[in-house]
Amino acid sequence: MDHKLDHDDVDDKAVRSSPSLNNELPNEDELVPTLLKGTLDPVYAGKAQVLNTAIQDIGMGKYQWQLFIVVGGFGWASDNLWPIVTSLILTPIANEFSPSKPPLLSLSQNIGLLVGAMFWGFGCDVFGRKWAFNMTIGITSVFGLIAAGSPNFAAIGCFAAFWSVGVGGNLPVDSAIFLEFLPGSHQYLLTILSVFWAFAQLLAGLIAWPLLGYHTCQETDTVCTKSKNFGWRWFMIAMGLLAMIMFFCRFVLFTLYESPKYLMGRGRDAEAVQVVHEVARRNGKTSNLTLADLEVFDQAGDRLGTDAGAVLKRRLEKVNLTHVRSLFDGPKLAWSTTCIMLIWAFIGLGFPLYNAFLPYIQAQRGADFGDGSTYITYRNFTIIAVLGVPGALIGGAMVQIPRFGRKGALATSTALTGVFLFASTTATTSNALLGWNCAYNFMANIMYAVLYAYTPEIFPTKDRGTGNALTATANRVFGIMAPIIAIYANLETAAPVYVSGALFITAGLLACLLPFEPRGKASL
C-alpha cells in the first residue's frame, strides 16, 4: 500500500531553501495573537500555523483517506467493539462458571482500559505516535484469542484486562494522529469517524446473534456445561482473528509517518518538513514548505526571549509534567480542560453502568416479560446497534451547523441520551423496552461522534496526546466504578438506569459551559 519514508524522496534543497511562506521576520504582535496569548508558546504557535497552511495546501488526498480507514475502520471500531465483546459474553460466562460477582469481569476490563489510556496516551507525547499506533491492536488480538481457551472465571477476567490495555490506547493515540494530518477544511471527518464506532456495535451483534444465540445456555437451564455453552468461545476467536487482520493491515500494508507537528514540537523541524513533502508526494502534489519557513520563528523566539525556555522545556519533558501543566495554563484553558474531563468522567460512569449490562438487563427483564430467550436477547441487541449508524452520520452533520456547532450538538445529544434512559423505565413490554433502547443508542452515537471530534480539537498538538490521555483516564477511572456499583446494586431494578440517566443529563449541562467552539478553525 505504501513504502517507508526515504529522505532521498524529498528534495533537500526544497527542505532547506529560504522562506517561501514568509520572507520577513514576524514581529511579536503578528506571532503571539495567532493563538490564545499566554496559553501556547508563541514560537510553537507560529510554526503550527505554518504547518497547518502546508497541510491545507496539500489538501485531502490518498494518504489521508488511507489513514481514515486504518484509524477509523480499525481504531475507532476497536474502541467500541471490545467493551461490547465483554458485555455480550458476560451472561454466558456467568452461566458457565457461576461466579459470585459476575460484574467483576467488567471491572477487570475497565482496569485494563485505564492502564492503556494512561500508558499509551501520555506515552505518545514522549516516544511518538507510530509505535503506539501499531501495538495497541496487536496486543488486543493476541489476548483476545488466548481468552477463548479460558478454563475459569479468573482466567477470562485476567485476559480481559490484558486485551483492554491495548484497547485503551486506541482513541487517545488515533485521534491525535488523524487530526494532525487532516486539513482544517476536513476536520469534520473526525466526527464522521464515529460511524465506524457504530458499525463495530452492529458487527458484534451480527456475529454474536448466531454464535451466542444458538450455542449458549438458556436462562432457564439449571446446569450449564462447556459443550452447551461454547458459543462465547467461538465468538472470542472470531473477534481475535478480526483484530489480528487489523493489526496486519496497519503494520504490514500501511506505513504511518510521525506527525509533523509532533516532530516540530520535539525540535525536529527538518524531519517535520520532510514528512510534509512525502505526504504531498503521496497525494500527487508538491509542497512549497521549507525548513527556513520554520526556522524564522526560532529567530523571532530569540528576540522575544522565549527560545531558551522552549529548549529547556524540551530537555525536561521526559521527567516532569510539562505537558499536563500546559493544559492548565491560564483560567480559560484550565476550565476547558477541567470541564471536558468532567464530561468524560460522567459519561464514563453512565455509559458502562447501563450499556455494559444491557444484554443482561434485556435477558432479565425479557424473562419478566415472558420472552427472555438468548436468541431474542441477541436479536434485540443487533436491532439496537443498527440505530447507531445513522446517529454517527447525523452527528457529523450537526457539528457544522452555524451557531450550534460542536458545543450545541454535544449538549443536546448528551442530555437527550439521559432522557431516553429515564423513559426506558416506563416500558411494560419487551418491545417497548427495545424501542426506548433504540432511541437511547441513536442519541448516544451522536453524542460520541461529537465528543470524539471535539476533544482532540481543543488541545494543541504538542500536548494533544496528554490531553487525550487525561480525558480517557477520567473516563476509565469512573468506568471502573460502574461494575462496582453493579455488584452492590440490584440490576433487576431501575436504580442503575436512573443513575446513568442523571449522569448523562449532568454531562449535557456541563457541555453548555465549555469555553471553546472549534467549528471552522484549524487545530493547532
Rosetta blueprint (number, residue, H / E / L):
1 M L
2 D L
3 H L
4 K L
5 L L
6 D L
7 H H
8 D H
9 D H
10 V L
11 D L
12 D H
13 K H
14 A H
15 V H
16 R H
17 S L
18 S L
19 P L
20 S L
21 L L
22 N L
23 N L
24 E L
25 L L
26 P L
27 N L
28 E H
29 D H
30 E H
31 L H
32 V H
33 P H
34 T H
35 L L
36 L L
37 K L
38 G L
39 T L
40 L L
41 D L
42 P H
43 V H
44 Y H
45 A H
46 G H
47 K H
48 A H
49 Q H
50 V H
51 L H
52 N H
53 T H
54 A H
55 I H
56 Q H
57 D H
58 I H
59 G L
60 M L
61 G L
62 K H
63 Y H
64 Q H
65 W H
66 Q H
67 L H
68 F H
69 I H
70 V H
71 V H
72 G H
73 G H
74 F H
75 G H
76 W H
77 A H
78 S H
79 D H
80 N H
81 L H
82 W H
83 P H
84 I H
85 V H
86 T H
87 S H
88 L H
89 I H
90 L H
91 T H
92 P H
93 I H
94 A H
95 N H
96 E H
97 F H
98 S L
99 P L
100 S L
101 K L
102 P L
103 P L
104 L H
105 L H
106 S H
107 L H
108 S H
109 Q H
110 N H
111 I H
112 G H
113 L H
114 L H
115 V H
116 G H
117 A H
118 M H
119 F H
120 W H
121 G H
122 F H
123 G H
124 C L
125 D L
126 V L
127 F L
128 G L
129 R L
130 K H
131 W H
132 A H
133 F H
134 N H
135 M H
136 T H
137 I H
138 G H
139 I H
140 T H
141 S H
142 V H
143 F H
144 G H
145 L H
146 I H
147 A H
148 A L
149 G L
150 S L
151 P L
152 N L
153 F H
154 A H
155 A H
156 I H
157 G H
158 C H
159 F H
160 A H
161 A H
162 F H
163 W H
164 S H
165 V H
166 G H
167 V H
168 G L
169 G L
170 N H
171 L H
172 P H
173 V H
174 D H
175 S H
176 A H
177 I H
178 F H
179 L H
180 E H
181 F L
182 L L
183 P L
184 G H
185 S H
186 H H
187 Q L
188 Y L
189 L H
190 L H
191 T H
192 I H
193 L L
194 S H
195 V H
196 F H
197 W H
198 A H
199 F H
200 A H
201 Q H
202 L H
203 L H
204 A H
205 G H
206 L H
207 I H
208 A H
209 W H
210 P H
211 L H
212 L H
213 G H
214 Y H
215 H L
216 T L
217 C L
218 Q L
219 E L
220 T L
221 D L
222 T L
223 V L
224 C L
225 T L
226 K L
227 S L
228 K L
229 N L
230 F L
231 G H
232 W H
233 R H
234 W H
235 F H
236 M H
237 I H
238 A H
239 M H
240 G H
241 L H
242 L H
243 A H
244 M H
245 I H
246 M H
247 F H
248 F H
249 C H
250 R H
251 F H
252 V H
253 L H
254 F L
255 T L
256 L L
257 Y L
258 E L
259 S L
260 P H
261 K H
262 Y H
263 L H
264 M H
265 G H
266 R L
267 G L
268 R L
269 D H
270 A H
271 E H
272 A H
273 V H
274 Q H
275 V H
276 V H
277 H H
278 E H
279 V H
280 A H
281 R H
282 R H
283 N L
284 G L
285 K L
286 T L
287 S L
288 N L
289 L L
290 T L
291 L H
292 A H
293 D H
294 L H
295 E H
296 V H
297 F H
298 D H
299 Q H
300 A H
301 G H
302 D H
303 R H
304 L H
305 G L
306 T L
307 D H
308 A H
309 G H
310 A H
311 V H
312 L H
313 K H
314 R H
315 R H
316 L H
317 E H
318 K H
319 V H
320 N L
321 L L
322 T H
323 H H
324 V H
325 R H
326 S H
327 L L
328 F L
329 D L
330 G L
331 P H
332 K H
333 L H
334 A H
335 W H
336 S H
337 T H
338 T H
339 C H
340 I H
341 M H
342 L H
343 I H
344 W H
345 A H
346 F H
347 I H
348 G H
349 L H
350 G H
351 F H
352 P H
353 L H
354 Y H
355 N H
356 A L
357 F L
358 L H
359 P H
360 Y H
361 I H
362 Q H
363 A H
364 Q H
365 R H
366 G H
367 A H
368 D H
369 F H
370 G L
371 D L
372 G L
373 S L
374 T H
375 Y H
376 I H
377 T H
378 Y H
379 R H
380 N H
381 F H
382 T H
383 I H
384 I H
385 A H
386 V H
387 L L
388 G H
389 V H
390 P H
391 G H
392 A H
393 L H
394 I H
395 G H
396 G H
397 A H
398 M H
399 V L
400 Q L
401 I L
402 P L
403 R L
404 F L
405 G H
406 R H
407 K H
408 G H
409 A H
410 L H
411 A H
412 T H
413 S H
414 T H
415 A H
416 L H
417 T H
418 G H
419 V H
420 F H
421 L H
422 F H
423 A H
424 S H
425 T L
426 T L
427 A L
428 T L
429 T L
430 S H
431 N H
432 A H
433 L H
434 L H
435 G H
436 W H
437 N H
438 C H
439 A H
440 Y H
441 N H
442 F H
443 M H
444 A H
445 N H
446 I H
447 M H
448 Y H
449 A H
450 V H
451 L H
452 Y H
453 A H
454 Y H
455 T H
456 P H
457 E H
458 I L
459 F L
460 P L
461 T H
462 K H
463 D H
464 R H
465 G H
466 T H
467 G H
468 N H
469 A H
470 L H
471 T H
472 A H
473 T H
474 A H
475 N H
476 R H
477 V H
478 F H
479 G H
480 I H
481 M H
482 A H
483 P H
484 I H
485 I H
486 A H
487 I H
488 Y H
489 A L
490 N L
491 L L
492 E L
493 T L
494 A L
495 A H
496 P H
497 V H
498 Y H
499 V H
500 S H
501 G H
502 A H
503 L H
504 F H
505 I H
506 T H
507 A H
508 G H
509 L H
510 L H
511 A H
512 C L
513 L L
514 L L
515 P L
516 F L
517 E L
518 P L
519 R L
520 G L
521 K L
522 A L
523 S L
524 L L
